Amino acid sequence: MYLGAAMEPKKSKTNLDILPWAVLALLFPTRCSLPGLAPTQAPGEPATLPPPQVSRSPQMKRAELRVMHLTHGLESLRRLEIPAGLLAVALDAESTRLVLLDKSGQLHLHAEDGWARGHAQVPIELTGLVALVGFQHMGQRPGRFIGWGPEGIVVLSKDLELMSRNFLEPSQLPTCCGLMPGKAMVVIGEQGGGLSLWEFRGGGRRLVLAATLPTLSKRGRSFSRLAVDVAPRGVFPRCFAVCGTDLLTYDLANRKIVDVRRKLHKTLISDLLYCEILDVVVTASRDSTVKVWDPDWQIRSVFVGHRGPVTALALLPNSMLVLSASQDMTLRTWNLETAQQMGEVSLRSPWDGIPGKEEIISYPSPSNCFETVCRLWPPVRPGAPLLAQGATYLELWIVRQLHQPLATLNAGVQGLELAPPLPQADRHLLPQRVVSRCADGTVRVFSAVSGQMISTLLLEPGELAAATAYCLPREVLLVLSAEGALLRANATRCPMLVVRRLPPPPPPRAAPQPCCLHLVSHVVDQPRAYNCWEGVHSRGGELRRKSWHGTKWEDNNRFLPVLGYTDGSIAVLDWGSLRTLSHIKAHSPGSTTNIASCQQNLVTAGTDKTVKMWQVFPYAEDSLTLLRTFFCYQSTVAVCPLGCRVTVAFEDPCSATYTLVQYGTAECEEDRHDHGPQEDPTDHITGLCCCPYLKLYASSSLDCTLRIWTEDNKLLRIMHLNMPPQAITFCNDMGDLILALGSQLCLLSHKLYLPTIYLVKVLCRKLPHPKEDQPLSMSDLELLTPEELKRLNGWQALPRVRSEQAPSPPPSIPSLLFSVPP
């Protein structure tokens, strides 16, 4: 029986019969199977599903394949206006609600996404309110909030009812508060300049003064911000307190000041926080800077870019990303490890969208504090919003993570290459690797599964790689330098050993220089390729030419290096000797700019504005025969063949034209597939790649976007990133992407952007488990100079989430620090 069978028993089955089961099987693969289908896998093999033989309705298909925009970083969710003035924001993580305290003494209750849930009246007059996050272990019904006002400190229940009250002198009233769930205590900064430690008693229903901490000699200066170190449960953490331009470090276990730092900024410190991952303190000031301090209080980095005073900071949980708010009405994201700005968004004005208001109301300026963000509240759990608190409003922002870090390098990534090229075989699976060209003169080989560095090639000082070609079955890396030299390196060692170097052509002006490199891989015997790879690893390198000569015709797999020259010609080289087998004039006048291959076809492009397709005969010396020529109007920046189609990226900066055009190469195909100009990127196209199994293309651009295209050159997804990608490549048949963002390699999972029809296709694909790829051990380090050792170690693998999403760790409780807004 299927859905709706009781009402329409005679209607034939549609896609609704199978598709929901396929989606459930994708989410719960161990508990779901398609109804009416017998298992087809052998014992011990992973469960697979047959291809879905369904006919989807045109309406569902159009809706599913509609262009969708995805954003990485901050995305505005909602703005809550509090006309009476906003005093405090309390984030109750247990009941997923927001409690807002306004100046009239009224409590506004909202859901986590900002929807209103009602109002309540405070039991006594309050000027501050804090939600107790992580204090549930104190008792069966502990207090959920603490508040303070002219009469002292109170503890409130989850229903905002009064549980206990502590009367205080005016000089003891709180100005800021820090939570210590591990000790069931809170540390409070007082208006008179003191600092006190309070402990929960009675099952968390009342507060008792535990200790009064020493302060500076200057009276009348109160603490404006507190940050509490991260410590295990039962251990006293450190406390960092800001007073003007000074910062004090407290040892809460011994109740004493252990360090005083004066004039860390030119003007008042407006906010601070502590990052557990890097063990650093971050401070913000009204001098428009954000500074990062090492444990010994040496400056690690200084973030500049705000055009107004920085007023608030927030650390995203379980990350190294810091958000800063400024009076220039921007929120900026900074990476503490790479010391780079990762994104910037503008805060909305309350007059946005109101006709006519633009003429009489100007946007907020640094001198207008009405719209200034005074506090930033990080998400209390994964999926929760980020909160930006102003004087009369609260803005909610969603933090979206489209990609996860894979590895971090010391220099920017200039290019990526996948080896072996897709698609992979079902058996005799070779490890999937990514080759990256870096700006520090290194070529690094990474595992596409774990992000571990396998090996590194150190080029000569001042030498850069212009192109690479990696033959994984033979463990040989070919590198074309920017000066035109061709290098052959043994990739079974780390660092790689250059076994041959062909110098560039002689210096006369008429001599053409090589400018691009590509490797045509003709693998027809996959078991032989796998055995060859294992043999090369056991021997520590490829066989020499004399030993290889006898087995030349026993191996039916062929690897043909192809060079493109500045005079428009292309040359096919012999694999063993690197001598020229054939030299063909392909593009003239001008130079060859791009070379790509698919199956037995080679595609070249040149500055003569032509794209040519060649038939490859891998067992003959004259291995190229011209098939087709496409004449273009703009210059070609990238080509990507897939089956009987070729996608070409064109650009013309003078006319601001950046587009992708698809050409059909078979007789049954249309000659050309285009799309609307509104779907094109608006800046230089930095990468173009394809996934043969899914028949999808991906393109990246300097306009900070990543676009996914169908096999008919129709736009499917637009992903907005927080920085421009320099390169892009698919890393498996499931559609996972690896991006080069600055000096980081990042992974973008296919589950975040693929429509359901493609996810079902991935589910039905029999994918073997990826082969483990262990890093190579370092060798001959004593022969390296200190500068080469520094370049060799200039990378770091980062923890990330692969295709199977792991549960996120709990939020960082000590990042929830509170104070009274100015």
C-alpha positions in Angstrom: 0.0 0.0 0.0 1.2 3.5 -0.8 0.2 7.0 0.3 -3.3 7.8 -0.9 -4.1 4.2 -2.1 -7.4 4.1 -0.1 -8.8 7.1 -2.0 -7.4 6.4 -5.4 -6.9 2.6 -5.7 -6.7 2.6 -9.5 -4.0 5.3 -9.9 -0.6 4.1 -10.9 2.3 4.6 -8.5 4.1 7.9 -8.7 7.4 9.2 -7.3 5.6 9.6 -4.0 5.7 5.8 -3.6 9.5 5.5 -3.5 11.0 9.0 -2.9 10.0 9.4 0.8 11.4 6.0 1.5 14.6 6.9 -0.3 14.9 10.1 1.8 14.3 8.1 5.0 16.9 5.6 3.9 19.4 8.5 3.3 18.8 9.8 6.8 18.6 6.4 8.6 20.4 3.9 6.4 20.4 1.1 9.0 16.6 1.2 9.6 15.0 1.9 6.2 14.8 0.1 2.9 12.7 0.5 -0.2 9.4 -1.4 0.1 9.0 -4.3 -2.2 12.7 -4.5 -3.2 14.9 -7.5 -2.2 18.4 -6.9 -1.1 21.0 -7.4 -3.9 24.3 -7.1 -2.0 26.5 -10.0 -1.1 27.0 -11.0 2.5 29.5 -8.6 4.2 29.2 -5.9 1.5 27.7 -2.4 2.3 24.0 -2.1 1.7 23.1 -0.4 -1.6 19.8 0.6 -3.3 19.0 0.0 -6.9 18.6 3.1 -9.1 15.2 4.8 -8.6 12.9 3.9 -11.5 10.4 6.7 -10.9 8.8 9.3 -13.0 8.8 12.6 -11.2 6.0 15.1 -11.8 7.1 18.2 -13.7 5.9 20.4 -10.9 8.1 18.7 -8.3 11.1 18.5 -10.5 10.9 22.2 -11.3 10.5 23.2 -7.7 13.4 20.9 -6.6 15.7 22.2 -9.3 14.9 25.8 -8.8 17.9 28.1 -8.2 18.6 28.4 -4.5 20.9 30.8 -2.7 23.0 29.5 0.3 25.1 31.8 2.5 28.2 30.9 4.5 28.5 33.1 7.6 26.0 35.5 9.1 22.5 35.7 7.7 20.0 38.1 9.1 17.0 36.4 10.7 14.9 39.0 12.6 14.9 42.4 14.3 13.0 43.0 17.6 12.2 46.6 18.4 11.9 47.6 22.1 10.7 51.2 22.1 11.0 51.5 25.9 14.7 50.7 25.8 16.5 47.4 26.2 18.4 46.8 29.4 19.3 43.1 29.4 19.0 39.9 27.3 18.8 36.5 28.9 19.2 33.3 26.8 17.5 30.4 28.4 19.1 27.4 26.6 17.1 24.8 28.4 13.7 26.1 27.3 15.0 27.7 24.1 13.6 31.1 24.8 14.8 34.7 25.0 13.8 37.0 27.9 14.2 40.7 27.2 14.2 43.3 30.1 13.1 46.8 29.1 13.5 50.0 31.0 9.8 50.0 32.1 10.3 46.8 34.1 8.5 44.6 31.6 9.8 41.2 30.4 9.3 40.3 26.7 9.3 36.5 26.1 10.3 35.3 22.7 11.1 32.0 21.1 14.7 31.2 20.1 13.9 32.3 16.5 12.4 35.7 17.8 8.7 34.9 17.6 6.8 36.5 20.5 5.5 34.3 23.3 4.0 36.9 25.6 5.0 39.3 28.4 5.6 39.2 32.1 6.2 41.7 34.9 9.3 41.5 37.0 8.7 40.8 40.7 10.9 43.7 41.8 12.7 46.5 40.0 15.6 45.1 37.9 18.4 46.7 35.8 20.1 43.5 34.8 19.2 39.9 34.0 21.3 36.7 33.3 20.2 33.2 32.4 22.1 30.4 34.3 23.4 28.2 31.6 25.0 24.9 32.8 23.8 25.1 36.4 21.2 22.3 36.2 23.4 20.0 38.3 22.8 22.1 41.4 19.4 20.5 42.3 16.0 19.3 41.1 14.6 22.8 40.7 17.4 25.3 40.8 17.2 28.9 39.9 17.1 29.7 36.2 17.9 33.4 36.3 19.7 35.9 38.4 18.9 39.6 38.3 20.0 42.8 40.1 18.5 46.2 40.7 18.5 49.0 43.3 17.6 46.5 46.1 20.3 43.9 45.4 20.6 40.5 43.8 17.7 38.1 43.2 17.3 34.5 42.0 14.4 33.8 39.7 12.8 30.5 38.8 12.1 29.2 35.3 8.7 30.9 35.5 10.4 34.2 36.5 9.1 34.0 40.1 11.2 35.3 43.0 13.1 32.5 44.8 15.6 34.5 47.0 16.9 38.1 47.5 20.2 39.6 48.8 20.1 43.2 49.9 23.3 45.2 49.0 24.7 48.6 49.5 24.7 50.9 46.5 28.5 50.5 46.0 28.0 46.7 45.9 25.4 46.6 43.2 26.6 44.6 40.1 27.9 46.2 36.9 28.9 42.9 35.2 28.7 39.2 35.8 30.6 36.0 34.9 29.3 32.5 35.3 31.3 29.5 36.7 29.0 26.5 36.3 31.8 24.0 37.3 32.0 25.6 40.8 28.3 26.6 41.0 29.4 30.2 41.6 29.3 33.6 39.9 31.8 36.4 40.0 30.3 40.0 40.1 31.9 43.3 39.4 30.6 46.0 41.7 29.8 49.7 41.1 32.2 50.8 43.8 35.1 49.1 42.0 35.1 45.8 43.9 34.9 42.2 42.8 33.0 39.6 44.7 32.5 35.8 44.5 29.0 34.4 45.2 28.1 30.7 45.7 24.8 29.0 45.1 23.3 27.2 48.1 20.0 25.4 48.9 19.9 23.4 45.7 20.7 26.5 43.6 17.9 28.6 44.9 19.8 31.3 46.8 23.2 33.1 46.6 25.7 33.4 49.4 28.7 35.8 49.4 31.8 33.5 49.3 34.6 36.0 49.1 35.5 39.7 48.4 38.5 40.0 46.1 41.1 42.7 46.2 41.0 45.6 43.8 43.1 48.4 42.5 43.9 51.3 44.8 41.9 53.8 42.6 38.4 53.9 43.9 35.4 54.8 42.0 36.4 53.0 38.8 34.3 49.9 38.4 34.9 46.9 36.1 33.1 47.1 32.8 33.7 43.6 31.4 34.6 40.1 32.8 35.9 37.0 31.1 36.3 33.7 32.9 38.8 31.0 31.9 37.8 27.5 31.1 38.5 25.0 33.9 37.3 21.4 34.7 34.4 21.0 37.1 35.5 21.6 40.7 38.5 23.7 39.7 38.6 27.5 40.1 39.2 29.2 36.7 41.0 32.5 36.1 39.1 35.7 35.8 40.0 38.6 33.5 38.6 42.0 34.5 38.6 45.3 32.5 38.9 48.6 34.2 39.3 51.5 31.7 42.5 50.8 29.7 43.8 48.3 32.3 43.2 44.5 32.5 43.6 42.5 35.7 44.0 38.7 36.0 42.6 37.1 39.1 43.4 33.8 40.7 40.0 32.9 42.0 41.3 29.8 43.9 43.7 32.0 46.1 41.5 35.1 45.9 44.3 37.4 44.6 45.4 39.5 41.7 48.2 37.7 39.8 48.8 40.2 36.9 48.0 43.8 35.9 48.3 45.1 32.4 48.0 48.8 31.8 47.2 50.7 28.7 46.7 47.8 26.4 44.9 50.2 24.1 45.1 53.9 23.5 41.5 54.4 24.7 39.0 52.5 26.9 38.7 48.7 26.4 35.1 48.1 25.5 35.0 44.3 25.6 37.1 41.2 26.0 36.8 37.4 25.8 38.9 34.3 26.2 39.5 31.6 23.5 40.2 28.2 25.0 41.5 26.6 21.8 44.4 29.0 21.3 44.7 30.1 24.9 44.5 33.8 24.0 42.7 36.8 25.3 41.0 39.1 22.8 40.3 42.8 23.6 38.4 45.5 21.7 38.7 49.2 22.2 37.2 52.5 21.1 40.4 53.0 19.1 38.8 50.8 16.3 41.1 47.9 16.9 40.8 44.3 18.1 43.9 42.8 19.7 44.8 39.2 20.4 47.2 38.5 23.3 49.3 35.4 24.0 49.5 33.9 27.5 52.6 36.0 28.1 50.8 39.1 27.0 52.7 39.5 23.8 50.6 40.8 20.9 49.7 37.9 18.6 47.8 39.9 16.0 45.9 43.2 15.6 42.7 43.4 13.6 42.1 46.7 11.8 39.3 47.5 9.4 36.5 49.1 11.5 35.9 52.7 10.7 34.5 53.4 14.2 34.9 52.4 17.8 34.6 48.6 18.4 31.9 48.1 21.0 31.3 44.4 21.4 32.9 41.0 20.9 31.7 37.4 20.7 33.4 34.1 20.2 31.6 31.4 18.2 31.4 28.2 20.2 34.0 25.5 19.5 35.8 27.6 16.9 38.5 30.2 16.4 36.2 32.8 14.9 35.5 36.1 16.7 32.8 38.6 15.8 33.2 42.3 16.4 30.6 45.0 16.3 31.4 48.7 15.8 29.7 52.1 15.6 30.4 52.0 11.8 27.3 49.6 11.8 29.1 46.5 10.7 29.7 43.1 12.1 33.0 41.6 11.1 34.3 38.0 11.5 38.0 37.4 12.3 40.0 34.2 12.3 42.2 34.1 15.3 44.6 31.5 13.9 45.1 32.9 10.4 44.7 36.6 11.5 42.4 37.2 8.6 39.0 38.9 8.2 36.6 36.2 7.2 33.4 38.3 6.5 31.5 41.5 7.0 27.8 42.3 7.2 26.0 45.5 7.7 23.5 46.1 10.5 20.1 47.1 9.4 18.6 50.5 10.2 15.1 50.7 11.7 14.1 52.9 8.8 15.0 50.4 6.1 12.1 49.6 3.9 10.0 52.6 5.0 9.3 54.9 2.0 10.3 58.5 2.3 12.3 58.0 5.5 15.6 58.0 3.6 15.2 61.7 2.9 14.8 62.8 6.5 16.7 60.1 8.4 20.4 59.6 7.9 22.2 56.3 8.6 23.9 56.0 12.0 27.3 57.6 12.3 30.0 57.0 14.9 28.7 59.9 16.8 25.2 58.5 16.9 25.0 55.8 19.7 21.3 55.2 19.3 22.0 52.3 16.8 25.3 51.1 18.3 25.6 47.4 19.3 26.5 47.3 22.9 26.6 43.5 23.4 27.0 40.4 21.2 25.7 37.1 22.5 27.1 34.0 20.9 24.8 31.0 20.1 24.2 28.9 23.2 23.9 25.7 21.1 24.3 24.6 17.5 21.6 26.1 15.4 20.8 28.9 17.8 21.0 32.5 16.6 23.6 35.1 17.3 22.2 38.1 19.1 23.3 41.8 18.6 21.9 44.0 21.4 21.4 47.7 20.9 19.8 50.4 23.0 16.3 49.8 21.7 16.5 46.7 19.5 17.8 43.1 19.3 18.9 41.6 16.0 19.0 37.9 15.5 21.6 36.4 13.1 21.9 32.8 11.9 25.4 31.4 11.7 25.6 29.1 8.7 28.7 26.9 8.1 28.7 25.6 4.5 32.3 24.4 4.6 34.5 22.8 7.2 38.3 23.3 7.5 40.5 20.6 6.0 44.0 21.9 6.4 45.8 25.2 7.0 49.0 26.3 5.2 51.4 29.1 5.8 51.0 30.5 2.3 48.1 31.0 0.0 46.9 28.2 -2.3 47.2 29.0 -6.0 45.8 25.8 -7.6 44.2 22.4 -6.9 44.3 19.1 -8.7 42.6 15.8 -7.9 44.4 12.5 -8.4 43.4 10.1 -9.7 40.7 11.9 -11.8 37.1 11.0 -11.3 35.2 8.7 -11.7 36.8 6.0 -9.5 36.4 2.3 -10.0 34.3 0.1 -7.7 37.2 -2.2 -6.8 41.0 -1.8 -6.6 40.3 1.7 -5.2 43.3 4.0 -5.1 43.5 6.7 -2.4 42.1 10.0 -3.4 44.5 12.8 -3.1 44.6 16.6 -3.7 47.7 18.4 -5.0 48.0 22.1 -4.0 50.3 24.7 -5.4 51.3 27.2 -2.8 52.7 30.7 -2.9 55.7 29.8 -0.7 57.3 27.6 -3.5 55.9 24.3 -2.3 53.7 21.7 -3.9 51.8 19.6 -1.3 49.9 16.4 -1.7 47.0 15.9 0.8 44.6 13.1 1.5 41.2 14.1 0.3 39.6 12.0 3.1 41.5 12.9 6.2 43.2 16.2 5.2 46.6 14.8 6.3 49.6 15.9 4.2 51.2 12.9 2.4 54.3 14.5 0.9 55.8 17.9 -0.1 58.0 19.1 -2.9 60.3 22.0 -2.0 61.2 24.0 -5.0 64.3 26.1 -5.3 64.3 29.5 -3.5 62.3 32.0 -5.5 60.8 29.3 -7.8 57.1 28.9 -8.1 54.9 26.1 -9.7 52.8 27.2 -12.6 51.2 23.8 -13.2 51.3 20.3 -11.8 50.4 16.8 -13.1 50.3 13.9 -10.6 50.3 10.3 -11.7 49.2 8.3 -8.6 49.7 4.8 -9.9 53.4 5.6 -10.6 53.8 8.1 -7.7 55.3 10.7 -10.0 54.7 14.4 -9.7 55.4 16.6 -12.8 55.8 20.3 -12.1 56.1 23.1 -14.6 57.8 26.1 -12.9 57.0 29.7 -13.7 60.4 30.0 -15.5 59.5 27.1 -17.9 61.5 24.2 -16.2 59.9 20.8 -16.1 60.5 18.7 -13.0 59.9 15.1 -12.3 59.7 14.1 -8.6 59.5 10.9 -6.7 56.3 11.2 -4.6 57.0 8.2 -2.4 59.4 10.3 -0.2 58.8 13.3 2.0 60.2 15.7 1.0 59.9 14.6 -2.6 63.1 14.0 -4.5 63.5 15.6 -7.9 64.9 12.8 -10.1 65.0 14.9 -13.3 64.9 18.5 -14.3 64.5 19.7 -17.9 65.7 23.3 -18.1 63.6 25.9 -20.0 64.4 26.5 -23.7 67.4 28.8 -24.4 67.0 32.5 -23.9 66.5 33.8 -27.6 63.2 35.6 -28.0 62.0 33.3 -30.7 62.2 30.2 -28.6 58.7 29.2 -27.3 58.3 28.7 -23.6 56.1 26.0 -22.0 53.2 27.7 -20.1 50.8 24.9 -19.2 50.9 21.2 -18.3 48.4 18.3 -18.3 48.5 14.6 -17.9 46.3 12.3 -20.0 45.5 9.2 -17.9 44.4 6.2 -20.0 43.7 3.5 -17.4 42.0 0.5 -18.8 43.4 -2.1 -16.4 42.4 -0.9 -12.9 43.9 -4.0 -11.1 47.2 -3.4 -12.9 47.2 0.2 -11.8 46.5 -0.7 -8.2 49.3 -3.4 -8.3 51.6 -0.8 -9.9 50.9 1.6 -7.1 51.6 -1.0 -4.4 54.8 -2.0 -6.1 56.0 1.6 -6.4 55.4 2.1 -2.7 57.2 -1.1 -1.7 60.2 -0.2 -3.9 60.3 3.4 -2.8 59.9 4.8 -6.3 59.2 4.0 -10.0 61.4 1.5 -11.9 64.2 3.0 -13.8 63.9 3.2 -17.6 66.0 0.1 -18.3 64.0 -2.1 -15.9 60.8 -0.6 -17.1 61.5 -1.2 -20.8 60.9 -4.9 -20.6 57.4 -4.4 -19.1 56.4 -1.6 -21.4 53.8 -3.5 -23.4 52.7 -5.7 -20.5 51.0 -2.7 -19.0 48.1 -1.4 -21.0 47.7 1.7 -19.0 49.2 4.8 -20.5 50.1 8.3 -19.1 50.9 11.0 -21.6 52.2 14.4 -20.4 51.1 17.3 -22.6 52.8 20.7 -22.7 51.3 23.9 -24.0 53.7 26.6 -25.4 53.6 30.3 -25.7 53.6 30.1 -29.5 50.2 28.2 -29.4 51.7 24.7 -30.0 51.2 21.6 -27.9 53.6 18.7 -27.4 53.0 15.1 -26.3 55.9 13.7 -24.2 57.2 10.2 -23.6 56.4 9.1 -20.1 59.8 7.5 -19.4 62.2 9.9 -21.1 60.1 13.1 -21.3 61.2 13.4 -24.9 58.8 15.0 -27.4 56.8 12.4 -29.3 54.7 14.8 -31.3 54.6 18.6 -31.7 51.5 20.2 -33.1 50.6 23.8 -34.0 47.3 24.2 -32.2 46.6 27.9 -31.6 48.1 30.7 -33.6 48.7 33.5 -33.2 49.0 33.5 -29.5 49.7 31.0 -26.8 48.0 27.9 -25.4 46.2 28.8 -22.2 44.2 25.7 -21.0 44.5 21.9 -21.5 42.0 19.3 -20.1 41.0 15.8 -21.0 38.1 13.4 -20.6 38.3 9.7 -21.5 40.1 9.7 -24.9 39.5 13.3 -25.8 41.8 16.3 -25.2 40.6 19.9 -25.1 42.8 22.9 -25.6 42.2 26.6 -25.6 44.4 29.5 -26.6 44.6 33.3 -26.9 43.5 33.0 -30.6 39.9 32.6 -29.1 39.5 29.1 -30.3 38.7 25.8 -28.4 39.8 22.6 -30.1 39.0 19.0 -29.3 41.5 16.2 -30.1 41.2 12.5 -30.3 43.8 10.8 -28.2 45.5 7.6 -29.5 47.5 6.5 -26.4 49.4 3.6 -28.1 50.7 5.6 -31.1 53.5 8.1 -31.3 51.3 10.5 -33.3 48.7 10.4 -30.6 46.5 13.5 -31.4 44.0 14.0 -34.2 41.9 17.2 -34.5 38.2 16.5 -34.2 36.5 19.9 -33.8 37.2 23.6 -33.5 35.0 26.1 -31.7 35.5 29.8 -32.5 34.8 32.2 -29.5 34.3 35.9 -29.0 36.0 36.2 -25.6 39.1 34.9 -24.0 39.0 31.4 -22.4 40.0 31.1 -18.8 39.0 27.4 -18.1 37.7 24.4 -20.0 36.1 21.3 -18.5 35.0 18.3 -20.7 32.4 15.9 -19.6 31.3 13.1 -21.9 30.3 14.5 -25.2 30.1 18.1 -23.9 32.7 20.7 -23.1 32.0 23.6 -20.8 34.1 26.7 -21.4 34.6 29.7 -19.1 34.9 33.0 -20.9 35.7 36.5 -19.6 36.1 40.0 -20.9 37.0 42.5 -18.1 36.5 45.5 -20.5 32.8 44.6 -20.9 32.4 42.9 -17.4 31.5 39.6 -19.1 32.1 36.4 -17.1 30.1 33.5 -18.4 30.0 29.7 -18.9 29.1 28.3 -22.3 28.6 24.6 -23.1 29.4 23.0 -26.5 28.1 19.7 -27.7 30.7 17.5 -29.5 28.5 14.6 -30.6 26.3 14.6 -33.7 23.2 14.0 -31.6 24.0 16.9 -29.3 23.0 20.5 -29.6 25.9 22.8 -30.7 25.6 25.1 -27.8 23.9 25.5 -24.4 23.6 29.0 -22.8 21.9 30.6 -19.8 20.8 34.1 -18.9 23.3 36.8 -18.1 21.8 37.3 -14.6 23.1 33.9 -13.6 26.7 34.7 -14.4 29.3 35.6 -11.9 30.4 39.3 -11.7 34.2 38.8 -11.4 37.1 36.6 -12.5 36.3 32.9 -12.7 39.0 31.1 -10.6 38.0 27.5 -11.0 35.8 25.1 -13.1 35.4 21.3 -12.4 32.9 18.6 -12.9 31.5 15.4 -11.2 31.1 12.8 -13.9 28.7 10.5 -11.9 26.3 13.3 -11.0 26.9 15.2 -14.2 27.3 18.5 -12.4 29.7 21.4 -12.8 31.0 23.7 -10.2 32.6 27.1 -10.8 34.2 29.6 -8.4 34.7 33.3 -8.8 36.4 36.3 -7.1 32.9 37.7 -6.3 32.9 35.2 -3.3 30.4 32.9 -4.9 30.4 29.2 -5.8 27.9 28.1 -8.5 26.6 24.6 -9.3 25.5 23.9 -12.8 23.6 21.0 -14.3 24.6 19.0 -17.4 22.5 21.3 -19.5 24.3 24.4 -18.3 21.4 25.5 -16.0 22.2 27.1 -12.7 21.2 25.0 -9.7 22.8 26.6 -6.6 24.6 29.8 -5.7 26.7 29.6 -2.5 27.8 32.9 -1.1 31.1 32.6 0.8 32.8 35.0 3.1 36.0 35.2 1.0 36.9 34.6 -2.6 37.9 31.0 -3.5 41.2 30.7 -5.4 40.6 27.1 -6.7 38.0 24.3 -6.5 37.7 20.6 -7.3 35.3 17.7 -6.7 37.0 15.1 -4.4 34.6 12.1 -4.9 31.6 10.8 -6.8 29.2 12.0 -4.1 29.7 15.6 -4.9 31.9 16.8 -2.0 34.0 19.8 -3.0 37.4 21.0 -1.8 37.9 24.8 -1.8 41.0 26.9 -1.5 40.2 29.9 0.6 43.3 32.0 1.3 45.7 29.6 3.0 43.1 27.1 4.0 41.7 24.0 2.3 38.0 23.6 3.1 35.5 20.8 2.5 31.9 21.4 1.4 29.7 18.4 1.9 27.3 17.3 -0.9 24.4 17.0 1.7 24.4 20.8 2.1 23.6 21.8 -1.5 22.4 18.8 -3.5 18.6 18.5 -4.3 16.8 15.3 -3.2 16.9 13.7 -6.7 20.7 13.9 -6.6 20.9 12.7 -3.0 18.9 9.6 -4.0 21.3 9.0 -6.8 24.2 9.2 -4.4 22.5 6.8 -2.1 22.0 4.3 -4.9 25.7 4.5 -5.9 27.8 1.6 -4.6 30.7 3.4 -3.1 33.5 1.4 -1.5 35.1 2.6 1.6 37.9 5.0 1.0 41.4 3.6 1.3 43.4 4.7 4.3 46.1 7.0 3.3 48.9 7.5 5.9 51.4 10.4 5.8 54.9 9.5 4.6 57.6 9.6 7.2 60.1 12.5 6.9 63.6 11.5 5.5 66.9 13.3 5.0 66.0 16.2 7.2 69.6 16.8 8.0 70.2 17.8 4.4 67.6 20.6 4.6 68.3 24.2 5.4 66.4 26.0 8.3 64.4 27.9 5.7 63.4 24.6 3.9 62.5 23.0 7.2 60.2 25.9 8.0 58.5 25.6 4.6 58.2 21.8 5.0 56.4 22.2 8.4 54.2 25.0 7.2 50.8 23.2 7.4 48.3 22.0 10.0 45.5 19.5 9.7 42.3 20.8 11.3 39.4 18.8 12.8 36.4 18.7 10.6 33.1 16.9 9.8 33.0 14.5 6.9 30.0 13.3 5.0 28.5 11.7 8.0 27.7 14.6 10.3 28.9 14.0 13.8 27.0 15.5 16.8 28.3 18.9 17.7 29.9 19.4 21.1 28.1 21.4 23.8 28.4 25.1 23.7 31.3 26.9 25.4 29.7 27.9 28.7 32.4 30.4 29.8 31.8 32.5 26.7 28.5 33.6 28.2 29.5 36.7 30.1 27.2 39.5 31.0 27.2 43.1 31.9 24.9 46.1 32.1 24.7 47.9 28.7 26.2 51.4 28.8 
